[in-house]
Structure formats: structure tokens, C-alpha cells
Amino acid sequence: MDTGAYWSQAAAELTRRLRSAPDGLASRDAAARLREHGPNAVRASRPLSRLRVLAAQLRSPLLLLLLFAAIASALTGAWFDAAIVLAIILASVGIACAREYRAHAAAAALGARVRLRVQVLRDGQPGTIPAEAVVPGDVVLLTAGSLVPADAVVLDATDFFVNEAVLTGESFPVEKRAGVVPPPSPLAARTNVVWLGTNVRSGTARVLVVATGPRTAFGAIARRLTLRPPETEFDRGMRRFGYLLTSAMLVLVLGVFGAHMLAGRPAVETLLFSIALAVGLSPELLPAILSVNLARGASMMAARGVLVRRLSAIENLGSMDVLCTDKTGTLTEGVVRLDGAWDDAGAASSEVLELGATNAALETGIASPLDDAILAARHPNLASVQKLAEIPFDFVRKRVSVIARWPDGVRLVTKGAFPQVLAACTRVAGDAPLDRARAAELERRFHEWSARGVRVLGVAVGRLDEKAAYDRDDERDLAFVGFLTFLDRPKESSRDAIADLARLGVSVKLITGDGRLVAQHVAALVGMRTEHVLTGRDLDELHDEALWHAAERTDLFVEVDPNQKERIILSLKKMGHVVGFLGDGVNDAAAMHAADTSLSVEGAVDVAREAADFVLLERNLDVIRRGIEAGRTTFANTLKYVLTTTSANLGNMISMAAASLFLPFLPLLAGQILLNNFLSDLPALGLADDRVDPELVERPRRWDMGFIGRFMVEFGLLSSVFDILTFVLLLGLFQATVDLFRTGWFVESLLTELVIALVVRTRRPFFQSRPGALLLGTTVALVVITFAIPYLPLVGALGFVPLPGVMLVTLGAIPVLYVAAAELTKRWFYRRAV
């Protein structure tokens, strides 16, 4: 049943279109509709099969590259290497499976919110049915405490207030009433509609169900949660890196194999050598290094107040350059506090505060957070005050009065919504008449406060005679004495945190359902830019491409519907930003799902926590700043491994491929290549604990394939220059035999790969940046082992022979020259890269 913009249709017309009636559906009709529309349940999509997840993972070029490396290692007899790489592949696939199922867990948590029974009219009589049996056209009866079972339009209501915080983020109950609302109205402004999953705070209502299950606002969010998340910056970087290595590997393998075949070399030996070269180029420990780095990053972040739910998101947090957040509880304290008490002239007044506190302390009706805020600021002196009666709050008068005896007589003290309190007044303090000019001045002050997001209550008093009973008629001819103002104050840390994020290259954008003036006022208080504002209506009028550019310029998104948040996130990503989103409600789940990195808070609804990559133990931006620094540290250490390994491996593989064309023998045997590659990767395990220079965490950093490719080629060629120098020395100076040549070059190439990590790990001169203890210790230990390998027993099986002392000293000097040359090359490279 297509009801279109049902909130803008008259109840009678909507009832007719739904083929319903004011006294509900017939049971037979309801049963037929249940078969047609299905159960009223927010259903997740069918579970993912293991084969589908595995097939998706095997499309990863990096994983295919590692699988090829494992097979190649097995073909060349390196079973231990093959087993290590296969274990890494299995671990990667396992992590991916967990990530896929997390999205479905979020949808399941959403569905769990709506298991209840409801009261409906069937066959003209009220009755209770399971919420799953509610169908479009049902008339549902709601009372205080009810959980709304479906999206519905209000037919009639009495003092009916609904808490929509779970969907809209608005913490105060919203009054719902019958009527029509213009079609373009945002979700929060549809005051004639109640939404599945929200709850009734007070009053009663009769509502007409227009949407059930997956067709509700909740259902739309659940459907988006089960979709595959958009590719994140981390995933994109890994995919591109895999393509880069695969391309380099194919060029190297095909070139070497073709050249050797043209030279008449044995086919099987040439194939094994070419495969070994390809494996030598692949960073087979990269998944292991990533896991160690990310686990270390998760530990760092937990110590800084951020719990990590998805390890791979750590680097996304470090790469983030735009953070989108709501204001309530993040920029502000999330707690309403008394801001001040003011007399009718606008001056601070302790008398008004005392009267307001007396009213709050003596009333016994509906608990209000505003009363709590008043009493937290002032405990009234009630020693000489005796309560006589109370006229309780209701949602028509929107005020509460207490009548008490003071030493000087009986007084009525009224507190409530300013317009309703003012309507009961004829005077101001001092018995001056409340004329039109004075009333206009009071209203002007009220509107100024309201425009800034300040909540305002009015306070009035009147003198009464003592009598047996009091009623609403006694609330007249009162004297307006002043205002009580309340504010969700900006956190003291917010301004500094936003400034710190800006220094880290992260801009903060506010996405809120509040009005323009409120958002601008709060944003200005915390130091945010407020010039460029987009409203929810503006968003609806912009086509996608226009929104891409507008979103990038916008500082504040105001009067935004929950379903518009996701569109904002995707627009920012389309412009090349790495976007983070901080949310805590069901209405935030879809936007969190779309963001590169999503953050929630402890105490958020279950759906938001399930959709989040990180859970903040404290709700403030300073915690996010600390998390960003940890993420960038993790990224920096991962990039060190990538740059070190790929450049050194490429240099050695180029040298080996070139040498193999001019030498009458293979420069290294396949087993020697794999051992070299394995040993040179071991120090990288220490990179997770490596120190990171402060300048490497000051700006967002990404997987830049152009940067990595240039670095790999330039430092790889530098490595090849020193390899060729080694060839010349071994063959020209020492007249080395085949086994001596292979042993000598193995030692030299491994030494250069080990020491280059100390140079590449920092943009500074290596002696100005102290490495971590584990990295330094592992490197020194392996340098010693490298010198010892030619003299160890049983290494003859790998083709190694002992080296003469003079040759060993000469080979040991080459890495020293290599480090000096690498330092000069590094300085030149980064000057051009800036």
C-alpha cells in the first residue's frame, strides 16, 4: 500500500486509502494483510555463507599474491616458508569473516528492540496481540510506557508525549498530536507521526499504522546495515598496494623468464628461479606485521580511553581528515544545568532562584531534569514554609503550581513554559501592570535566549487566601517575577580539543537536528567555524554532485534528518576525504556504516555499538585526538615495513635478474633467495614497538601508491648499484668461485636489507631518531648471524661456503657506504616529495 507522504494527508483520507476504519480492521482482513505484508519484524538479510566470504577475500590481489608465494615456496622445497605464509592467509580470511558477520549482528540487535505485545482495535473491540502481527491499517492504542510497534499517524491524542531520542537524538519528549504536516518536513518535525521503537512518556493516543517491519524508518536503517560497507581508506590502500606489487612481479617474472629462455637456459631451472624472484619481491610477512602493529595500536588506544572493535580501522582513524559529530554530549556536557535566574528586567536575581527552587522542592508530579538542575544549584530554605496544596503539571497548561504558607501569608508559586506562565499574569514584580510594551520586552528576551539554544522557564507568584482546596482557577492575576534559564553547556575541553584536531589536520563538522541559530551559537563557543551552513531542506534540494562540493565547504549541517546523515558522509568521501563519524543512536547507525571509521560511546544503544569500529570510554573529542595519534603511530610503523621491504627486495631482485643474464650461473639458488627474504623480514616484527618521530603524526597520512612506487624504484635502484659494486669486487678483485660468489652476495644483500630499515624508518638523519629497543636488538642480532652463516654447520646443503677474512671485512664495509648513500638519497627524495 503506497501511502506517499502520509504525514501530509488528512486522517480520514489516509484511513480510506489504507482501507481501514476508525474502529480498526476486521480480524479476517488483518490475517490477509499479515500474509501479504509479512510479520512486523525488522529482519536482517540471510546469513552469509562461508564460501561467499572466502570468494570475496580471494578477489584481493595481495592475498592472491601471498597464495602464489606459498605455492612457489613449496615448489622450491621451502616447506617452512610455505607453512608460515599459508597460516598468515588463513588468519586474514578469518578476520574478514568476523568483519562480515558484525554488520549482520548490528541488524539483529536492531530487530531485538521490538519484541513486545500491543493493544489494537480488531472487529471494533480492543485486544492484545504480538507486535509481529500488527499490519498496515491497524488502529493501535498507546499509553504511557508503551513502545511504539510500527510507524503510525496519530488519529487523536491527549497530553501525548513520545521520547524519540533513539531515532532523532532529541533528549526531551516530543508532543504528538493529530493533524497534517507539510510534505517536505524533516522527520523530527512530523509531529503527527510516531515511529517504531520509540516510547510513550505520557498521555494516550489512538494511531493508524502506515508501515510495518522493513518498511519502517527502523527497517530502512536495518537494511542499510546489512549491505556491504563502502570501501574504506585502509581497504583501498591494501588493494592498490596489491596491484602495485602484482604488476611489478609480473614484469619481473616474465622478463627474466623470457630472457633466460632466449639465452638457452634450462626451462625448469629458469622457471623455479623466476618464481623465487617473484616470491622475493612479495612482502609475505605484511599481514603478520599488520596484525602485530594493529594489536599494538589497539593496546595503545585502550590505554588512552578508546576500545577497538575492528583492528583494521585503526589506520583509518589515523588517516581521517574529517570528523562528523553531533553536539549533544560531545561538544556539550550532555547534561542540562541551570544557567541563571533573572528578574523581569533581566538582572540576576537570587529571589527568583529561591522561588523556583521552592516550587521544584515541593512539587510531587512528573519528574523533570529541569527540576533536578534547579535543586542542584539551590537548596531552598523551607524551615518556615508549609505546603498546603499542589496544582500538578499537565501538557495543556505546561506549568506546575504549589501553594504554601509563609510567615507573611499564603502564596501560590508557579513555574513552567514561559508563554503559559506569562498568560496567567497581569502584573510584574512590585505590582506594576503587565502592559503590552512590558510583555513585548519579556517575549523579546525569551526569544533571544531560545534562539541560542537556552531553555527558559517563567516564574510567577500570587497571594491567596487559605482555603480547603485549590484548583487551576487560582492560577490567575499572577505577578511575573522572572526567568530560569538552562543550558547544556559546552565542555571545557571542547575548544582545546577542536584546536588540537585542527593542528592534526582534522576538520570537525557538526551534524545536528537542532536549528541554525542554536548550532551556530554552540559551535562559536567551542571555536568552530560557523559561516557555511546547510539545512536539511537544502540537502533535499541538491543533487548528488552538487552536494559533493557543498558538503566539503560546509561547517554546520543543521535541521538534518537521520537518513540524511549517510548522504553527507558519502558526499565527503566522494571528494577524497577520509571521514569519521561519531554517533550513539539508532539514527546514526547507517552513517556509521558508511564512514571510513565510526565511533560510538560507552552507554550508546546496542545498534550503534555494533556498527562502530571504536567505542569511546569518555565522550569527548580529546579522547578521539589521542586515538588519532595512536592510529597514525600504527600507520607510520606499517609504512616503514612496506618501504623498507619493497625497496630492498626490488633492488636485490633487479640485481639478481640482471646478473643472471650475464653470469654463466644463477647468482643465488632459489632456497638462498627465500632464506634471505625470510631473515630480512624478521626485524620488521619489532616495528610495532618502534618509536615514531612527532612530525609523522602531525598530519593525516594515506596509502599513496605513487609515493610508495617512487620510493621503491629509487631506493631499489640505489640498492642495485651497491649490489653491482659487490659483483665487481667478488668477480674482479677476489676471483670468486660460484659458491663463494653466492655466499658473498648473500651476506652483502642481507646486510644491506637489515641496515636500510634504520635509515628508512625516519625522515630525519638516522642518528637523530632513536629506534625502538626490539627493532634495534633484532637488527644487531641478525647482523651477527649474517656474518656467522657461512661458518655454521649444515649450511653447505644450501650452497654456502666459508668466506675468507679479507672478503668478509670488505663485504662488511659496503653496507656502511650504502647507509651514507641512502641518507643522501633520502634527503633528496623528501625534498622533492614535499
Secondary structure as GFF3:
##gff-version 3
##sequence-region A 1 834
A	DSSP	three_ten_helix	6	8	.	.	.	ID=ss1
A	DSSP	alpha_helix	11	17	.	.	.	ID=ss2
A	DSSP	alpha_helix	27	37	.	.	.	ID=ss3
A	DSSP	alpha_helix	50	57	.	.	.	ID=ss4
A	DSSP	alpha_helix	61	75	.	.	.	ID=ss5
A	DSSP	alpha_helix	79	111	.	.	.	ID=ss6
A	DSSP	three_ten_helix	112	114	.	.	.	ID=ss7
A	DSSP	beta_strand	117	122	.	.	.	ID=ss8
A	DSSP	beta_strand	125	130	.	.	.	ID=ss9
A	DSSP	three_ten_helix	131	133	.	.	.	ID=ss10
A	DSSP	beta_strand	139	143	.	.	.	ID=ss11
A	DSSP	beta_strand	151	163	.	.	.	ID=ss12
A	DSSP	alpha_helix	165	168	.	.	.	ID=ss13
A	DSSP	beta_strand	174	175	.	.	.	ID=ss14
A	DSSP	three_ten_helix	187	189	.	.	.	ID=ss15
A	DSSP	beta_strand	193	194	.	.	.	ID=ss16
A	DSSP	beta_strand	199	211	.	.	.	ID=ss17
A	DSSP	three_ten_helix	213	215	.	.	.	ID=ss18
A	DSSP	alpha_helix	217	226	.	.	.	ID=ss19
A	DSSP	alpha_helix	233	262	.	.	.	ID=ss20
A	DSSP	alpha_helix	267	281	.	.	.	ID=ss21
A	DSSP	alpha_helix	286	303	.	.	.	ID=ss22
A	DSSP	beta_strand	306	308	.	.	.	ID=ss23
A	DSSP	alpha_helix	313	319	.	.	.	ID=ss24
A	DSSP	beta_strand	322	325	.	.	.	ID=ss25
A	DSSP	beta_strand	337	343	.	.	.	ID=ss26
A	DSSP	alpha_helix	350	362	.	.	.	ID=ss27
A	DSSP	alpha_helix	369	377	.	.	.	ID=ss28
A	DSSP	beta_strand	386	391	.	.	.	ID=ss29
A	DSSP	beta_strand	399	406	.	.	.	ID=ss30
A	DSSP	beta_strand	409	417	.	.	.	ID=ss31
A	DSSP	alpha_helix	418	423	.	.	.	ID=ss32
A	DSSP	beta_strand	425	428	.	.	.	ID=ss33
A	DSSP	alpha_helix	436	451	.	.	.	ID=ss34
A	DSSP	beta_strand	455	464	.	.	.	ID=ss35
A	DSSP	three_ten_helix	472	474	.	.	.	ID=ss36
A	DSSP	beta_strand	478	487	.	.	.	ID=ss37
A	DSSP	alpha_helix	492	503	.	.	.	ID=ss38
A	DSSP	beta_strand	507	511	.	.	.	ID=ss39
A	DSSP	alpha_helix	516	525	.	.	.	ID=ss40
A	DSSP	beta_strand	533	535	.	.	.	ID=ss41
A	DSSP	alpha_helix	536	541	.	.	.	ID=ss42
A	DSSP	alpha_helix	544	553	.	.	.	ID=ss43
A	DSSP	beta_strand	556	558	.	.	.	ID=ss44
A	DSSP	alpha_helix	562	574	.	.	.	ID=ss45
A	DSSP	beta_strand	579	582	.	.	.	ID=ss46
A	DSSP	three_ten_helix	586	588	.	.	.	ID=ss47
A	DSSP	alpha_helix	589	594	.	.	.	ID=ss48
A	DSSP	beta_strand	597	601	.	.	.	ID=ss49
A	DSSP	alpha_helix	606	611	.	.	.	ID=ss50
A	DSSP	beta_strand	614	616	.	.	.	ID=ss51
A	DSSP	alpha_helix	621	662	.	.	.	ID=ss52
A	DSSP	alpha_helix	670	681	.	.	.	ID=ss53
A	DSSP	three_ten_helix	682	689	.	.	.	ID=ss54
A	DSSP	three_ten_helix	694	697	.	.	.	ID=ss55
A	DSSP	alpha_helix	705	728	.	.	.	ID=ss56
A	DSSP	pi_helix	729	733	.	.	.	ID=ss57
A	DSSP	alpha_helix	738	760	.	.	.	ID=ss58
A	DSSP	three_ten_helix	766	768	.	.	.	ID=ss59
A	DSSP	alpha_helix	773	788	.	.	.	ID=ss60
A	DSSP	three_ten_helix	789	791	.	.	.	ID=ss61
A	DSSP	three_ten_helix	795	798	.	.	.	ID=ss62
A	DSSP	alpha_helix	805	833	.	.	.	ID=ss63
###
